[in-house]
Amino acid sequence: MQFFLDTANIDQIREAADWGMLNGVTTNPSLIAKEDGKFEDIIQ
């Protein structure tokens, strides 16, 4: 089984990655729009 996180929140991604079970991250424009910051900075 693989675990993917559906978010654009960098803190959530880092926390889930620390668990050691995260296989990847998915996102979409609406999730990115909910985050503070510039689009380019968020997707890097």
Biopython code that builds the backbone (N, CA, C, O; Angstrom):
import numpy as np
from Bio.PDB.StructureBuilder import StructureBuilder

atoms = [
    (1, "MET", "N", (0.845, -1.169, 0.000)),
    (1, "MET", "CA", (0.000, 0.000, 0.000)),
    (1, "MET", "C", (0.892, 1.235, 0.000)),
    (1, "MET", "O", (1.920, 1.275, 0.677)),
    (2, "GLN", "N", (0.486, 2.237, -0.766)),
    (2, "GLN", "CA", (1.226, 3.489, -0.812)),
    (2, "GLN", "C", (0.366, 4.605, -0.232)),
    (2, "GLN", "O", (-0.860, 4.581, -0.340)),
    (3, "PHE", "N", (1.023, 5.582, 0.384)),
    (3, "PHE", "CA", (0.332, 6.711, 0.990)),
    (3, "PHE", "C", (0.735, 7.994, 0.280)),
    (3, "PHE", "O", (1.917, 8.324, 0.175)),
    (4, "PHE", "N", (-0.279, 8.714, -0.207)),
    (4, "PHE", "CA", (-0.072, 9.997, -0.858)),
    (4, "PHE", "C", (-0.852, 11.052, -0.092)),
    (4, "PHE", "O", (-1.983, 10.813, 0.333)),
    (5, "LEU", "N", (-0.257, 12.199, 0.080)),
    (5, "LEU", "CA", (-0.882, 13.305, 0.791)),
    (5, "LEU", "C", (-1.399, 14.300, -0.240)),
    (5, "LEU", "O", (-0.656, 14.692, -1.140)),
    (6, "ASP", "N", (-2.646, 14.711, -0.128)),
    (6, "ASP", "CA", (-3.256, 15.652, -1.063)),
    (6, "ASP", "C", (-3.321, 17.020, -0.401)),
    (6, "ASP", "O", (-4.296, 17.341, 0.278)),
    (7, "THR", "N", (-2.276, 17.829, -0.600)),
    (7, "THR", "CA", (-2.173, 19.134, 0.033)),
    (7, "THR", "C", (-1.152, 19.986, -0.704)),
    (7, "THR", "O", (-0.379, 19.488, -1.523)),
    (8, "ALA", "N", (-1.161, 21.277, -0.399)),
    (8, "ALA", "CA", (-0.115, 22.181, -0.870)),
    (8, "ALA", "C", (0.560, 22.842, 0.326)),
    (8, "ALA", "O", (1.361, 23.763, 0.162)),
    (9, "ASN", "N", (0.238, 22.375, 1.519)),
    (9, "ASN", "CA", (0.779, 22.949, 2.747)),
    (9, "ASN", "C", (2.133, 22.313, 3.061)),
    (9, "ASN", "O", (2.221, 21.119, 3.347)),
    (10, "ILE", "N", (3.179, 23.127, 3.003)),
    (10, "ILE", "CA", (4.544, 22.632, 3.180)),
    (10, "ILE", "C", (4.748, 22.020, 4.563)),
    (10, "ILE", "O", (5.423, 20.999, 4.691)),
    (11, "ASP", "N", (4.173, 22.629, 5.595)),
    (11, "ASP", "CA", (4.329, 22.095, 6.952)),
    (11, "ASP", "C", (3.686, 20.711, 7.080)),
    (11, "ASP", "O", (4.246, 19.822, 7.723)),
    (12, "GLN", "N", (2.521, 20.530, 6.474)),
    (12, "GLN", "CA", (1.866, 19.220, 6.502)),
    (12, "GLN", "C", (2.693, 18.180, 5.757)),
    (12, "GLN", "O", (2.793, 17.032, 6.190)),
    (13, "ILE", "N", (3.279, 18.581, 4.651)),
    (13, "ILE", "CA", (4.111, 17.659, 3.872)),
    (13, "ILE", "C", (5.336, 17.242, 4.672)),
    (13, "ILE", "O", (5.680, 16.061, 4.715)),
    (14, "ARG", "N", (5.990, 18.201, 5.300)),
    (14, "ARG", "CA", (7.186, 17.886, 6.102)),
    (14, "ARG", "C", (6.845, 16.962, 7.263)),
    (14, "ARG", "O", (7.578, 16.012, 7.537)),
    (15, "GLU", "N", (5.730, 17.236, 7.950)),
    (15, "GLU", "CA", (5.332, 16.396, 9.083)),
    (15, "GLU", "C", (5.048, 14.967, 8.626)),
    (15, "GLU", "O", (5.504, 14.013, 9.255)),
    (16, "ALA", "N", (4.304, 14.816, 7.544)),
    (16, "ALA", "CA", (3.989, 13.479, 7.040)),
    (16, "ALA", "C", (5.248, 12.766, 6.561)),
    (16, "ALA", "O", (5.370, 11.553, 6.733)),
    (17, "ALA", "N", (6.176, 13.490, 5.967)),
    (17, "ALA", "CA", (7.428, 12.885, 5.506)),
    (17, "ALA", "C", (8.248, 12.384, 6.689)),
    (17, "ALA", "O", (8.934, 11.367, 6.582)),
    (18, "ASP", "N", (8.182, 13.086, 7.810)),
    (18, "ASP", "CA", (8.905, 12.655, 9.012)),
    (18, "ASP", "C", (8.387, 11.324, 9.549)),
    (18, "ASP", "O", (9.126, 10.603, 10.222)),
    (19, "TRP", "N", (7.141, 10.990, 9.265)),
    (19, "TRP", "CA", (6.583, 9.710, 9.709)),
    (19, "TRP", "C", (7.253, 8.538, 9.006)),
    (19, "TRP", "O", (7.248, 7.418, 9.516)),
    (20, "GLY", "N", (7.837, 8.796, 7.822)),
    (20, "GLY", "CA", (8.529, 7.746, 7.086)),
    (20, "GLY", "C", (7.621, 6.844, 6.268)),
    (20, "GLY", "O", (8.068, 5.805, 5.783)),
    (21, "MET", "N", (6.369, 7.210, 6.106)),
    (21, "MET", "CA", (5.427, 6.355, 5.371)),
    (21, "MET", "C", (4.876, 7.033, 4.122)),
    (21, "MET", "O", (4.037, 6.451, 3.435)),
    (22, "LEU", "N", (5.320, 8.229, 3.815)),
    (22, "LEU", "CA", (4.770, 9.006, 2.707)),
    (22, "LEU", "C", (5.452, 8.627, 1.400)),
    (22, "LEU", "O", (6.679, 8.647, 1.303)),
    (23, "ASN", "N", (4.652, 8.283, 0.396)),
    (23, "ASN", "CA", (5.197, 7.926, -0.909)),
    (23, "ASN", "C", (5.177, 9.085, -1.893)),
    (23, "ASN", "O", (5.911, 9.074, -2.881)),
    (24, "GLY", "N", (4.353, 10.071, -1.633)),
    (24, "GLY", "CA", (4.289, 11.204, -2.549)),
    (24, "GLY", "C", (3.222, 12.196, -2.139)),
    (24, "GLY", "O", (2.488, 11.999, -1.171)),
    (25, "VAL", "N", (3.161, 13.271, -2.909)),
    (25, "VAL", "CA", (2.216, 14.347, -2.635)),
    (25, "VAL", "C", (1.484, 14.686, -3.929)),
    (25, "VAL", "O", (2.092, 14.772, -4.996)),
    (26, "THR", "N", (0.192, 14.874, -3.823)),
    (26, "THR", "CA", (-0.594, 15.370, -4.944)),
    (26, "THR", "C", (-1.183, 16.713, -4.539)),
    (26, "THR", "O", (-1.349, 16.988, -3.351)),
    (27, "THR", "N", (-1.493, 17.533, -5.505)),
    (27, "THR", "CA", (-2.123, 18.817, -5.225)),
    (27, "THR", "C", (-2.887, 19.267, -6.458)),
    (27, "THR", "O", (-2.856, 18.611, -7.499)),
    (28, "ASN", "N", (-3.561, 20.373, -6.327)),
    (28, "ASN", "CA", (-4.285, 20.952, -7.456)),
    (28, "ASN", "C", (-4.354, 22.462, -7.257)),
    (28, "ASN", "O", (-4.043, 22.952, -6.171)),
    (29, "PRO", "N", (-4.752, 23.203, -8.277)),
    (29, "PRO", "CA", (-4.764, 24.665, -8.169)),
    (29, "PRO", "C", (-5.610, 25.206, -7.019)),
    (29, "PRO", "O", (-5.243, 26.216, -6.420)),
    (30, "SER", "N", (-6.724, 24.567, -6.696)),
    (30, "SER", "CA", (-7.553, 25.084, -5.602)),
    (30, "SER", "C", (-6.865, 24.930, -4.250)),
    (30, "SER", "O", (-7.016, 25.795, -3.388)),
    (31, "LEU", "N", (-6.111, 23.847, -4.044)),
    (31, "LEU", "CA", (-5.366, 23.682, -2.790)),
    (31, "LEU", "C", (-4.221, 24.683, -2.707)),
    (31, "LEU", "O", (-3.937, 25.210, -1.631)),
    (32, "ILE", "N", (-3.571, 24.946, -3.816)),
    (32, "ILE", "CA", (-2.483, 25.926, -3.838)),
    (32, "ILE", "C", (-3.032, 27.318, -3.543)),
    (32, "ILE", "O", (-2.391, 28.092, -2.833)),
    (33, "ALA", "N", (-4.199, 27.647, -4.074)),
    (33, "ALA", "CA", (-4.803, 28.961, -3.852)),
    (33, "ALA", "C", (-5.147, 29.201, -2.385)),
    (33, "ALA", "O", (-5.189, 30.351, -1.949)),
    (34, "LYS", "N", (-5.393, 28.148, -1.619)),
    (34, "LYS", "CA", (-5.730, 28.286, -0.202)),
    (34, "LYS", "C", (-4.517, 28.603, 0.666)),
    (34, "LYS", "O", (-4.671, 29.059, 1.799)),
    (35, "GLU", "N", (-3.319, 28.369, 0.151)),
    (35, "GLU", "CA", (-2.099, 28.591, 0.922)),
    (35, "GLU", "C", (-1.617, 30.027, 0.759)),
    (35, "GLU", "O", (-1.837, 30.652, -0.279)),
    (36, "ASP", "N", (-0.955, 30.546, 1.797)),
    (36, "ASP", "CA", (-0.358, 31.877, 1.719)),
    (36, "ASP", "C", (0.962, 31.789, 0.978)),
    (36, "ASP", "O", (1.732, 30.851, 1.183)),
    (37, "GLY", "N", (1.222, 32.744, 0.133)),
    (37, "GLY", "CA", (2.497, 32.784, -0.572)),
    (37, "GLY", "C", (2.314, 32.806, -2.073)),
    (37, "GLY", "O", (1.209, 32.656, -2.596)),
    (38, "LYS", "N", (3.427, 32.997, -2.743)),
    (38, "LYS", "CA", (3.422, 33.036, -4.196)),
    (38, "LYS", "C", (3.364, 31.620, -4.757)),
    (38, "LYS", "O", (3.934, 30.691, -4.185)),
    (39, "PHE", "N", (2.676, 31.467, -5.872)),
    (39, "PHE", "CA", (2.516, 30.168, -6.518)),
    (39, "PHE", "C", (3.860, 29.484, -6.736)),
    (39, "PHE", "O", (4.016, 28.301, -6.435)),
    (40, "GLU", "N", (4.822, 30.226, -7.256)),
    (40, "GLU", "CA", (6.131, 29.649, -7.566)),
    (40, "GLU", "C", (6.834, 29.122, -6.316)),
    (40, "GLU", "O", (7.486, 28.079, -6.360)),
    (41, "ASP", "N", (6.701, 29.836, -5.215)),
    (41, "ASP", "CA", (7.340, 29.409, -3.964)),
    (41, "ASP", "C", (6.672, 28.152, -3.404)),
    (41, "ASP", "O", (7.348, 27.280, -2.858)),
    (42, "ILE", "N", (5.376, 28.060, -3.535)),
    (42, "ILE", "CA", (4.636, 26.925, -2.978)),
    (42, "ILE", "C", (4.957, 25.635, -3.717)),
    (42, "ILE", "O", (5.106, 24.586, -3.091)),
    (43, "ILE", "N", (5.065, 25.698, -5.044)),
    (43, "ILE", "CA", (5.250, 24.462, -5.805)),
    (43, "ILE", "C", (6.694, 23.997, -5.885)),
    (43, "ILE", "O", (6.951, 22.915, -6.413)),
    (44, "GLN", "N", (7.632, 24.764, -5.388)),
    (44, "GLN", "CA", (9.040, 24.334, -5.437)),
    (44, "GLN", "C", (9.314, 23.226, -4.474)),
    (44, "GLN", "O", (10.446, 22.748, -4.388)),
]
sb = StructureBuilder()
sb.init_structure("model")
sb.init_model(0)
sb.init_chain("A")
sb.init_seg("    ")
for serial, (resi, resn, name, xyz) in enumerate(atoms, 1):
    if name == "N":
        sb.init_residue(resn, " ", resi, " ")
    sb.init_atom(name, np.array(xyz, "f"), 0.0, 1.0, " ", f" {name:<3s}", serial, name[0])
structure = sb.get_structure()
